[in-house]
Amino acid sequence: AAIDLVVRDLPAHTQAIDLGCGTGISTRALAGRGLAVIGVDPNTEMLAAAAAAIAADAGTIEYRLGDESLASVAAASVDLVACFQSFHWLDPATARRSFARVLKPGGRVALVWNLRVLGDPAGDDYAEAVGVAPAEARYGIEAPDGPLFEEDPPAFRAIARERFANPQSLDEAGLVARARSASYFPRDALLASKVERDLRTLFSRHAHPSSLGPRLRLGQETLVVIAEVAQ
């Protein structure tokens, strides 16, 4: 449903940028909807993993090394710039200028996050175990898209903002792997071991039986914000 909103009403032969594409999960999702997508990321290992995962039927995908400057992208050349779980990593001023430069007239920006649901018991315990607030808390969990609009006058205006329920169901190994995949997971071996023990403890506290064995449900929702250049 979130991807449907991102691609809704886009023109035929749409050219898109997936900025902060990581291992290409979102890039492949966009290409699977018929878009020609350039995945951009500053991490060479991520891009190598993304390139290795391209399937023969994945559509038109290209990967490039880069950042929010989008220096390798021509002006007025793309219909969509998308940031899936990446906008909070960008320098807002540079990103705003870059988005406005590379977008065609009538082009759009799509910002997408998977956000923890505040007040979810398992999610609150998870936050305590890993010892960090959600990444989007840098700008406020209710408005992680805020920096896109903070200029006066704003360079962009929001045309859609929707949330979709997207809870995660995890076994114990999946819960630990989820935390280990995050940038906030500690590199220090002793601290990492403590966090992992705390995660296993919270799993035993919140897990429920299922046909697949014990599972933990983490409350999560996907926020999609669509914006266009302000006239």
LOTOR-899141 format. One record per atom (N, C-alpha, C, O): x, y, z; residue in one letter. Coordinates in steps of 0.1 Angstrom, whole numbers, padded with zeros to 4 digits, always signed. Atoms other than C-alpha are relative to their C-alpha. Example, Ala and Ser with C-alpha at 12.3 -4.5 7.8 and 13.67 -1.06 7.14 Angstrom:
REM LOTOR-899141
+0009-0012+0000A
+0123-0045+0078A
+0009+0012+0000A
+0019+0012+0007A
-0009-0011+0000S
+0137-0011+0071S
-0008+0011+0008S
-0003+0022+0009S
REM end
This chain:
REM LOTOR-899141
+0008-0012+0000A
+0000+0000+0000A
+0009+0013+0000A
+0005+0022-0007A
-0009-0012-0001A
+0029+0024+0008A
+0006+0002-0014A
+0007+0014-0019A
-0006-0002+0013I
+0045+0017-0026I
-0010+0005-0010I
-0007+0013-0019I
+0011-0005+0009D
+0011+0022-0043D
-0001+0015+0001D
-0003+0021-0009D
+0001-0015-0002L
+0010+0057-0028L
+0011+0007-0007L
+0010+0017-0013L
-0012-0007+0006V
+0045+0065-0039V
-0001+0001-0015V
+0003+0011-0021V
+0000+0001+0014V
+0039+0055-0075V
-0013+0005-0007V
-0014+0006-0019V
+0013-0004+0005R
+0003+0067-0078R
+0001+0012-0010R
+0007+0022-0006R
+0001-0011+0010D
-0003+0089-0109D
+0013+0004-0006D
+0013+0014-0013D
-0013-0003+0007L
+0033+0088-0121L
-0002-0002-0015L
-0009-0011-0019L
+0001+0001+0014P
+0037+0092-0158P
+0007-0013-0005P
+0015-0019+0002P
-0007+0012+0007A
+0047+0063-0182A
+0014+0004-0001A
+0018+0015-0003A
-0014-0001+0002H
+0084+0057-0185H
+0006+0009+0011H
+0015+0017+0009H
-0005-0008-0012T
+0090+0073-0150T
+0014-0003+0003T
+0018-0015+0004T
-0014+0001-0005Q
+0126+0079-0140Q
+0000+0004+0014Q
-0004+0014+0018Q
+0000-0002-0014A
+0132+0076-0103A
+0014-0001+0006A
+0023-0008+0000A
-0012+0001-0008I
+0160+0081-0078I
-0004-0006+0013I
-0013-0001+0020I
+0002+0006-0014D
+0161+0059-0047D
+0013+0004+0008D
+0023-0002+0007D
-0011-0006-0006L
+0184+0080-0025L
+0002-0006+0014L
-0007-0006+0022L
-0002+0008-0012G
+0200+0061+0004G
-0005-0014-0002G
-0012-0019+0007G
+0006+0012+0004C
+0191+0029-0014C
+0005-0013+0008C
-0002-0023+0008C
-0005+0011-0007G
+0212+0006+0008G
+0002-0012-0008G
+0008-0012-0019G
-0002+0013+0007T
+0210-0030-0003T
-0011-0002-0011T
-0012-0012-0017T
+0009+0000+0012G
+0183-0021-0029G
-0014-0006+0002G
-0021-0009-0008G
+0014+0006-0002I
+0151-0034-0012I
-0010+0009-0006I
-0019+0004-0014I
+0010-0009+0006S
+0131-0003-0021S
+0003+0003-0015S
-0007+0005-0022S
-0003-0002+0014T
+0149+0001-0054T
-0007-0011-0009T
-0013-0008-0019T
+0006+0011+0007R
+0137-0033-0065R
-0015+0001+0000R
-0022-0003-0009R
+0014-0002-0001A
+0102-0025-0052A
-0005+0010-0011A
-0016+0008-0017A
+0004-0010+0010L
+0100+0006-0074L
+0002-0005-0014L
-0007-0003-0023L
-0002+0006+0013A
+0115-0012-0104A
-0011-0010-0004A
-0015-0012-0015A
+0011+0010+0002G
+0089-0039-0100G
-0013+0006-0004G
-0022-0001-0009G
+0012-0007+0005R
+0062-0013-0106R
+0002+0007-0013R
-0006+0015-0017R
-0002-0005+0013G
+0077-0004-0139G
+0008+0012-0001G
+0010+0018-0012G
-0008-0012+0001L
+0099+0025-0130L
+0014-0003-0003L
+0019-0014+0000L
-0014+0001+0002A
+0134+0030-0142A
+0007+0007+0012A
+0005+0019+0014A
-0004-0005-0013V
+0153+0035-0110V
+0016+0000+0001V
+0022-0009-0003V
-0014-0001-0003I
+0188+0048-0101I
+0001+0000+0015I
-0004+0009+0022I
-0002+0000-0014G
+0198+0037-0066G
+0013+0006+0003G
+0023+0003-0002G
-0012-0008-0004V
+0222+0061-0049V
+0003-0003+0014V
-0006-0002+0023V
-0003+0003-0014D
+0241+0053-0017D
+0015+0003+0001D
+0023+0001-0008D
-0015-0003-0002P
+0275+0064-0002P
+0008-0012+0005P
+0020-0011+0006P
-0007+0011-0006N
+0283+0029+0010N
+0003-0011-0011N
-0007-0016-0017N
-0004+0009+0011T
+0302+0007-0015T
-0004-0014+0003T
-0008-0022-0007T
+0003+0013-0003E
+0295-0025+0003E
-0016-0002-0001E
-0020-0013-0006E
+0015+0001+0002M
+0257-0018+0004M
-0003-0001-0015M
-0011-0009-0019M
+0002-0001+0014L
+0258-0010-0033L
+0004-0014-0007L
-0003-0018-0016L
-0005+0013+0006A
+0277-0043-0041A
-0011-0010+0003A
-0014-0019-0005A
+0011+0009-0004A
+0250-0062-0022A
-0012+0002-0008A
-0019-0007-0012A
+0012-0003+0008A
+0223-0044-0041A
+0001-0005-0014A
-0008-0011-0020A
-0002+0004+0014A
+0238-0051-0075A
+0000-0015-0001A
-0005-0020-0011A
+0001+0015+0000A
+0242-0088-0066A
-0014-0005+0001A
-0016-0017-0003A
+0014+0005-0002A
+0205-0090-0058A
-0009+0003-0012A
-0021-0001-0011A
+0008-0003+0011I
+0193-0077-0091I
-0004-0013-0008I
+0005-0021-0012I
+0005+0012+0007A
+0171-0104-0108A
-0002+0004-0015A
-0003+0016-0018A
+0001-0002+0014A
+0167-0108-0145A
-0013+0008-0003A
-0014+0015-0013A
+0013-0007+0002D
+0130-0096-0142D
-0002+0012+0009D
-0014+0015+0011D
+0002-0010-0010A
+0137-0068-0118A
-0003+0014-0006A
-0007+0023+0001A
+0003-0012+0006G
+0131-0041-0144G
+0013+0008-0002G
+0024+0002-0002G
-0012-0008+0003T
+0155-0012-0151T
+0006+0006+0013T
-0001+0015+0019T
-0007-0005-0013I
+0179-0006-0122I
+0015+0003-0003I
+0021-0004-0011I
-0014-0004+0001E
+0212+0012-0121E
+0004+0005+0014E
-0004+0011+0021E
-0005-0005-0013Y
+0233+0018-0089Y
+0012+0009-0002Y
+0021+0007-0010Y
-0011-0010+0000R
+0256+0048-0083R
+0005+0003+0014R
-0004+0004+0023R
-0006-0005-0013L
+0279+0059-0055L
-0003+0015+0001L
+0000+0022-0009L
+0003-0014-0001G
+0267+0092-0042G
-0007+0003+0013G
-0009-0005+0021G
+0007-0005-0012D
+0250+0113-0015D
-0011+0009-0003D
-0016+0010-0015D
+0011-0008+0002E
+0224+0139-0010E
+0002+0011-0011E
-0007+0018-0015E
-0003-0010+0010S
+0242+0162-0035S
-0005-0004-0014S
-0007+0004-0023S
+0005+0006+0013L
+0230+0139-0063L
+0008+0006-0012L
+0003+0009-0022L
-0008-0006+0009A
+0260+0152-0082A
+0001-0007-0014A
+0003+0000-0024A
-0001+0007+0013S
+0259+0125-0109S
-0013+0000-0007S
-0014-0006-0018S
+0013+0000+0006V
+0222+0132-0117V
-0002+0013-0007V
+0000+0024-0001V
+0002-0012+0008A
+0214+0156-0145A
-0012+0008+0005A
-0022+0003+0011A
+0011-0009-0004A
+0191+0186-0138A
-0012-0003-0008A
-0012-0007-0020A
+0013+0002+0006A
+0154+0182-0145A
-0001-0013-0008A
-0006-0014-0019A
-0001+0013+0007S
+0159+0145-0154S
-0008-0011+0006S
-0010-0021+0000S
+0007+0010-0007V
+0138+0126-0129V
-0014+0004+0004V
-0017+0016+0007V
+0014-0002-0004D
+0101+0123-0120D
-0002-0002+0015D
-0012+0004+0021D
+0001+0004-0014L
+0106+0109-0085L
+0013-0001+0007L
+0022-0007+0002L
-0011+0003-0009V
+0131+0112-0057V
-0006-0006+0012V
-0014+0000+0019V
+0006+0008-0011A
+0124+0086-0030A
+0011-0002+0010A
+0023-0005+0007A
-0009+0003-0011C
+0140+0083+0004C
-0007-0010+0009C
-0016-0007+0016C
+0006+0010-0008F
+0131+0050+0021F
+0009-0002+0012F
+0020-0008+0012F
-0007+0002-0012Q
+0142+0051+0057Q
+0014+0007+0000Q
+0024+0002+0006Q
-0013-0006+0002S
+0170+0075+0047S
+0001+0015+0002S
+0011+0020+0004S
+0000-0015+0001F
+0159+0111+0048F
+0007+0006+0013F
+0013+0016+0012F
-0006-0006-0013H
+0170+0116+0085H
+0015-0001+0000H
+0021+0005+0008H
-0015+0000+0001W
+0206+0108+0074W
+0005+0012-0008W
+0017+0015-0008W
-0004-0010+0009L
+0207+0137+0049L
+0002+0013+0006L
-0004+0016+0016L
-0001-0015-0004D
+0218+0173+0052D
-0012+0006-0007D
-0013+0007-0019D
+0013-0004+0005P
+0184+0189+0048P
+0002+0011-0011P
-0005+0011-0021P
-0002-0011+0010A
+0196+0221+0030A
+0005-0005-0013A
+0000-0001-0024A
-0006+0005+0012T
+0217+0202+0005T
-0010-0009-0007T
-0012-0008-0020T
+0010+0008+0006A
+0189+0177-0001A
-0011+0008-0007A
-0015+0004-0018A
+0010-0008+0006R
+0163+0203-0007R
+0004+0006-0014R
-0003+0006-0023R
-0006-0006+0012R
+0185+0220-0033R
+0001-0010-0011R
-0002-0008-0023R
-0002+0011+0010S
+0193+0187-0050S
-0013-0005-0005S
-0014-0007-0017S
+0013+0005+0005F
+0157+0175-0051F
-0005+0010-0010F
-0010+0006-0021F
+0006-0010+0009A
+0146+0208-0067A
+0008+0000-0014A
+0002+0003-0024A
-0008+0000+0012R
+0175+0206-0092R
-0003-0011-0010R
-0005-0009-0022R
+0001+0012+0009V
+0170+0171-0105V
-0014-0004-0004V
-0016-0011-0014V
+0014+0003+0004L
+0132+0170-0106L
-0005+0007-0012L
-0001+0019-0015L
+0007-0006+0011K
+0113+0176-0138K
-0011+0008+0005K
-0016+0006+0017K
+0013-0007-0004P
+0084+0200-0137P
-0011-0010+0003P
-0013-0019-0005P
+0011+0009-0004G
+0056+0183-0119G
+0005-0013+0008G
-0002-0021+0011G
-0005+0012-0007G
+0080+0158-0103G
-0003+0001+0015G
-0008+0011+0020G
+0004+0001-0014R
+0077+0147-0067R
+0011-0007+0008R
+0020-0013+0003R
-0009+0007-0010V
+0096+0136-0036V
-0009-0009+0009V
-0020-0005+0013V
+0007+0009-0009A
+0085+0106-0015A
+0010-0004+0011A
+0021-0009+0009A
-0008+0004-0012L
+0098+0101+0020L
-0008-0011+0007L
-0020-0009+0010L
+0006+0012-0006V
+0091+0068+0037V
+0008-0005+0012V
+0020-0006+0011V
-0006+0006-0012W
+0098+0055+0072W
-0008-0012+0005W
-0021-0012+0004W
+0006+0010-0009N
+0090+0024+0092N
+0002+0005+0014N
+0014+0005+0019N
-0001-0006-0013L
+0083+0039+0126L
-0005-0009+0011L
-0015-0016+0009L
+0005+0007-0012R
+0079+0023+0160R
-0013+0007+0005R
-0014+0019+0004R
+0012-0005-0006V
+0045+0027+0175V
+0002+0003+0015V
+0004-0006+0023V
-0002-0004-0014L
+0049+0046+0208L
-0011-0006+0008L
-0023-0005+0005L
+0010+0006-0009G
+0032+0029+0237G
-0002-0014-0002G
-0009-0021+0005G
+0000+0014+0002D
+0036-0005+0222D
+0009-0007+0011D
+0021-0004+0011D
-0009+0005-0011P
+0049-0026+0252P
+0013-0007-0005P
+0023-0004+0001P
-0012+0007+0005A
+0073-0048+0232A
+0009+0011-0006A
+0021+0010-0004A
-0008-0011+0007G
+0085-0017+0212G
+0006+0009+0010G
+0018+0012+0008G
-0007-0008-0010D
+0091+0003+0243D
+0011-0007+0007D
+0021-0001+0010D
-0011+0008-0006D
+0111-0025+0259D
+0012-0001-0010D
+0023-0001-0006D
-0010+0001+0010Y
+0130-0028+0226Y
+0009+0013+0000Y
+0021+0012+0000Y
-0007-0013+0000A
+0139+0009+0227A
+0009+0001+0012A
+0020+0006+0012A
-0008+0000-0012E
+0151+0005+0263E
+0012-0009-0001E
+0023-0006+0003E
-0011+0010+0002A
+0172-0026+0254A
+0011+0005-0008A
+0023+0004-0005A
-0010-0005+0009V
+0190-0010+0225V
+0005+0013+0004V
+0016+0018+0000V
-0006-0012-0006G
+0194+0022+0244G
-0001+0013-0008G
+0006+0022-0005G
+0001-0012+0008V
+0184+0047+0217V
-0015+0003-0003V
-0023-0007-0004V
+0013-0004+0005A
+0153+0066+0206A
+0000-0004-0014A
+0010-0006-0021A
+0002+0003+0015P
+0139+0059+0171P
+0008+0011-0007P
+0009+0022-0003P
-0008-0010+0008A
+0161+0075+0144A
-0008+0012-0004A
-0002+0023-0004A
+0008-0011+0004E
+0132+0097+0134E
-0002+0010+0011E
-0006+0021+0008E
+0001-0009-0011A
+0133+0113+0168A
+0008+0012-0001A
+0006+0022+0006A
-0008-0012+0003R
+0159+0137+0155R
-0009+0011-0004R
-0005+0023-0001R
+0009-0010+0004Y
+0130+0156+0140Y
-0013-0001+0006Y
-0022+0008+0004Y
+0013+0001-0006G
+0101+0144+0160G
-0008-0012-0007G
-0009-0011-0019G
+0006+0012+0006I
+0083+0111+0155I
-0013+0003-0008I
-0017-0004-0017I
+0012-0004+0007E
+0052+0129+0143E
+0003+0008-0013E
-0006+0010-0021E
-0003-0008+0012A
+0070+0149+0117A
+0015-0002-0004A
+0022+0008-0005A
-0014+0002+0004P
+0103+0133+0106P
+0003+0006-0014P
+0014+0008-0018P
-0002-0007+0013D
+0097+0150+0072D
+0002+0015+0001D
+0004+0022-0009D
+0000-0014-0002G
+0098+0184+0088G
+0011+0008-0008G
+0008+0018-0013G
-0011-0008+0006P
+0132+0195+0074P
-0002+0002-0015P
+0004+0011-0021P
+0003-0003+0014L
+0119+0192+0038L
-0008+0013-0002L
-0007+0019-0012L
+0009-0012+0002F
+0095+0221+0045F
+0004+0012+0009F
-0003+0021+0010F
-0004-0010-0010E
+0115+0242+0070E
+0005+0014-0005E
+0007+0023+0002E
-0004-0013+0006E
+0126+0269+0046E
-0012+0010+0001E
-0023+0007+0002E
+0011-0011+0000D
+0107+0303+0045D
+0003+0009-0012D
+0012+0017-0011D
+0011+0009+0002P
+0091+0302+0021P
+0004-0014-0003P
+0016-0016-0008P
-0004+0013+0003P
+0091+0264+0018P
+0002-0003-0015P
-0005+0002-0023P
-0002+0003+0014A
+0106+0250-0014A
-0009-0011-0005A
-0011-0013-0017A
+0008+0011+0003F
+0083+0220-0012F
-0013+0001+0008F
-0014+0008+0018F
+0012+0000-0008R
+0047+0215-0002R
-0005-0015+0000R
-0004-0022-0011R
+0005+0014-0001A
+0031+0182+0010A
-0013-0001-0008A
-0022+0007-0006A
+0013+0003+0007I
+0004+0167-0012I
-0006-0013+0005I
-0018-0015+0001I
+0006+0013-0006A
-0001+0134+0007A
+0008-0003+0012A
+0021-0002+0012A
-0007+0005-0012R
+0008+0121+0041R
-0009-0011+0007R
-0020-0008+0012R
+0008+0011-0005E
-0005+0087+0051E
+0008-0010+0008E
+0020-0012+0005E
-0006+0010-0008R
+0003+0060+0076R
-0007-0014-0002R
-0019-0014-0005R
+0005+0014+0003F
-0001+0022+0071F
+0005-0009+0011F
+0017-0009+0015F
-0004+0010-0010A
-0001-0005+0098A
+0010-0009-0006A
+0008-0015-0017A
-0011+0008+0005N
+0031-0025+0094N
+0007-0007+0011N
+0020-0006+0012N
-0007+0006-0011P
+0038-0046+0125P
+0010-0011-0004P
+0008-0017-0015P
-0009+0011+0003Q
+0067-0070+0126Q
-0002-0011+0009Q
-0004-0010+0021Q
+0001+0013-0007S
+0064-0106+0137S
+0013-0007-0001S
+0017-0011-0011S
-0014+0004+0000L
+0098-0119+0148L
+0001-0012+0010L
-0005-0012+0020L
-0004+0010-0009D
+0112-0151+0163D
+0012+0006+0008D
+0016+0017+0005D
-0010-0005-0009E
+0140-0147+0189E
+0012+0004-0009E
+0018+0015-0007E
-0012-0003+0008A
+0168-0149+0163A
-0003+0012-0009A
+0006+0020-0011A
+0004-0011+0008G
+0149-0124+0141G
+0001+0013+0007G
+0005+0023+0002G
+0000-0012-0008L
+0146-0099+0169L
+0014+0005+0002L
+0017+0016+0001L
-0014-0004-0002V
+0183-0100+0176V
+0006+0005-0013V
+0014+0014-0013V
-0005-0004+0013A
+0191-0098+0139A
-0005+0014-0004A
+0003+0021-0010A
+0006-0013+0003R
+0168-0068+0135R
+0009+0011+0007R
+0013+0021+0001R
-0008-0009-0007A
+0188-0050+0162A
+0014+0001-0005A
+0019+0012-0007A
-0014+0000+0005R
+0222-0060+0149R
+0001+0006-0014R
+0012+0011-0017R
-0001-0006+0014S
+0213-0047+0114S
-0001+0015+0001S
+0002+0022-0009S
+0001-0014-0001A
+0208-0012+0128A
+0013+0007+0003A
+0022+0001+0009A
-0012-0007-0002S
+0234+0015+0129S
+0003+0003+0014S
+0014+0006+0018S
-0002-0003-0014Y
+0228+0021+0166Y
+0005-0012+0008Y
+0008-0010+0020Y
-0004+0012-0008F
+0238-0015+0176F
+0015+0002+0004F
+0023+0006-0004F
-0014-0003-0005P
+0270-0012+0198P
+0010-0009-0007P
+0008-0020-0010P
-0011+0008+0005R
+0303-0022+0183R
+0008-0006+0010R
+0015-0016+0008R
-0008+0005-0011D
+0319-0028+0216D
-0006-0014+0004D
-0018-0016+0006D
+0005+0014-0001A
+0317-0066+0222A
-0008-0002+0013A
-0018-0009+0013A
+0006+0002-0013L
+0308-0065+0259L
-0014+0007+0000L
-0024+0001+0005L
+0013-0007+0000L
+0280-0039+0254L
-0009-0007-0010L
-0021-0008-0007L
+0009+0007+0010A
+0267-0058+0223A
-0005-0013+0007A
-0017-0016+0004A
+0005+0012-0007S
+0265-0090+0244S
-0011+0003+0010S
-0020-0004+0011S
+0011-0003-0010K
+0245-0072+0271K
-0013+0004-0007K
-0024-0001-0003K
+0012-0004+0008V
+0221-0057+0245V
-0007-0013-0005V
-0019-0014-0004V
+0006+0013+0005E
+0216-0092+0230E
-0007-0007+0012E
-0018-0013+0009E
+0006+0007-0012R
+0209-0107+0265R
-0013+0007+0003R
-0023+0000+0006R
+0012-0008-0003D
+0184-0079+0271D
-0011-0003-0010D
-0023-0004-0007D
+0010+0003+0010L
+0167-0086+0238L
-0006-0014+0002L
-0018-0015+0000L
+0005+0014-0003R
+0164-0123+0246R
-0010+0000+0012R
-0020-0007+0012R
+0009-0001-0011T
+0149-0114+0279T
-0014+0006-0003T
-0024+0001+0001T
+0012-0006+0004L
+0123-0091+0264L
-0008-0009-0009L
-0020-0009-0009L
+0007+0010+0009F
+0115-0118+0238F
-0008-0010+0009F
-0020-0012+0006F
+0006+0010-0009S
+0107-0143+0266S
-0012+0007+0007S
-0022+0000+0010S
+0011-0007-0007R
+0085-0116+0282R
-0012+0002-0009R
-0023+0002-0004R
+0010-0005+0009H
+0065-0106+0252H
-0005-0011-0011H
-0015-0009-0017H
+0003+0010+0011A
+0065-0137+0229A
-0013-0007+0002A
-0017-0009+0014A
+0012+0008-0001H
+0033-0155+0221H
+0001-0012-0009H
+0008-0012-0019H
-0001+0012+0008P
+0027-0190+0207P
-0006+0002-0014P
-0016+0010-0015P
+0006-0001+0013S
+0020-0194+0170S
+0004-0013-0007S
+0011-0022-0001S
-0003+0012+0007S
+0021-0222+0144S
+0015-0001-0004S
+0020-0011-0008S
-0015+0000+0004L
+0057-0211+0136L
+0009+0000+0012L
+0021+0001+0011L
-0008-0001-0012G
+0068-0212+0172G
-0002+0013+0007G
-0010+0021+0002G
+0002-0012-0007P
+0071-0184+0197P
+0004+0012-0009P
+0014+0012-0016P
-0002-0012+0009R
+0068-0150+0180R
-0002+0013+0009R
-0010+0013+0018R
+0002-0013-0006L
+0071-0114+0192L
-0005+0010-0010L
+0000+0011-0022L
+0006-0010+0009R
+0050-0086+0177R
+0005+0014+0004R
+0002+0018+0015R
-0004-0014-0002L
+0066-0052+0174L
-0009+0009-0007L
-0010+0009-0020L
+0009-0010+0006G
+0042-0024+0168G
+0008+0010-0009G
+0018+0016-0005G
-0007-0008+0009Q
+0053-0005+0137Q
-0010+0005-0011Q
-0020-0002-0014Q
+0008-0005+0011E
+0037+0017+0110E
+0009+0006-0010E
+0020+0011-0007E
-0008-0006+0010T
+0049+0030+0077T
-0006+0013-0003T
-0018+0014-0007T
+0004-0013+0003L
+0047+0067+0071L
+0005+0004-0014L
+0017+0002-0017L
-0003-0004+0014V
+0046+0080+0035V
-0004+0015-0001V
-0015+0019+0002V
+0002-0014+0003V
+0050+0117+0027V
+0003+0003-0014V
+0014+0000-0019V
-0002-0004+0014I
+0046+0129-0009I
+0000+0015-0001I
-0009+0022+0005I
-0001-0015+0002A
+0057+0165-0018A
+0004+0003-0014A
+0010-0005-0021A
-0004-0006+0013E
+0061+0186-0049E
+0006+0013+0002E
+0005+0020+0013E
-0007-0013-0001V
+0081+0217-0056V
-0011+0011+0001V
-0021+0011-0007V
+0010-0010-0002A
+0062+0247-0043A
+0000+0010-0012A
+0011+0014-0017A
+0000-0009+0012Q
+0051+0271-0071Q
+0001+0015+0006Q
+0001+0024-0002Q
REM end
